[in-house]
Every structure is written in structure tokens, then in C-alpha cells.
Amino acid sequence: MIFHCVQSANDIVQDTCKKIAANDPELNIDFCVKSLGSDPESHKVDLEGLGLIGVKLLQANYTGTIEYIKQLQKQKLEPSLLKALSFCLDVYTSGERKDLIPLYKAKRYGEVNIYATLMMNKEAACDAQGSEKGGTVPPLTKSNADVYQLSII
């Protein structure tokens, strides 16, 4: 019986990721399944609970990216890279930032979607800064990609 519940939870993660990918082909299904499935609660929740897990992952990753940029800025790096990191930090920290968890719990999904889209746009702006220099800002490539994917979820 326990195995059946875990299997059922795995199905909701996989099914949800497939549905999201059907609406947004930029979603990496494997990333989605691994991300949502990484939370032990994903095996015990319904769709609304799974959404909350996604919101928590996005918010934690976004905040973690800001802290990572700050740590990178303390290192001795090329001036052009430091400039790109400074731009990315400005972009990530500019504007109003909301704690999305209370909004999600209050079922204000439209607002959550707006702020998730803003987070995605900030990631894109940071990547665009790197693109002007011939690619993404190398130390942020994975963090930016994760923010982007979690924003889709």
C-alpha cells in the first residue's frame, strides 16, 4: 500500500511536468521531475501542494542566485566579468520582490504568476548581458537556467 502511494505521487509529479511542458515547450521535463520530486513532501501532496513546492523552489533558487552573485563579486575576477555580475545583481535585486509563499497560500495565483514571470525576465536580462559579451555570464549559467526553468514550473 505504501508503495502504491509513492507511485501515485511520482505519477502526479510526472503528469504535472508533462502538462506544463505541453503548454511551454521550453520546460525541461527531466529538470521539472527532479526538482519537484526532490522535495520529500511531493510524495504526499495534491496538485496544490505540488504548486507550493514549486513556488518554494523558485523563491529559494532566486534568493540563492543573489547570494551566489554576491559571493562571486568578492573574488578576484576579470573586470568585464565583475561588471556583468554587478549588472546581474542589480537586475535580480531591482524592483519589488514579494514573498510568493503567502500569495500562493492565499490562492492569489495570478499575482504569483506575475512575479514568477518577472523573475524569469530578470534571468533573461542577466543572460542578455552575457550574450553581448559572447555568451552567458559563465558562473551564472546554471543558476540562471534553474531560475528560468523554475519560473516556468
Secondary structure, 3 states (H helix, E strand, C coil): CHHHHHHHHHHHHHHHHHHHHHHCCCCCHHHHHHHHHCCHHHHCCCHHHHHHHHHHHHHHHHHHHHHHHHHHHCCCCCHHHHHHHHHHHHHHHCCCCCCHHHHHHCCCHHHHHHHHHHHHHHHHHHHHHHHHCCCCCHHHHHHHHHHHHHHHC
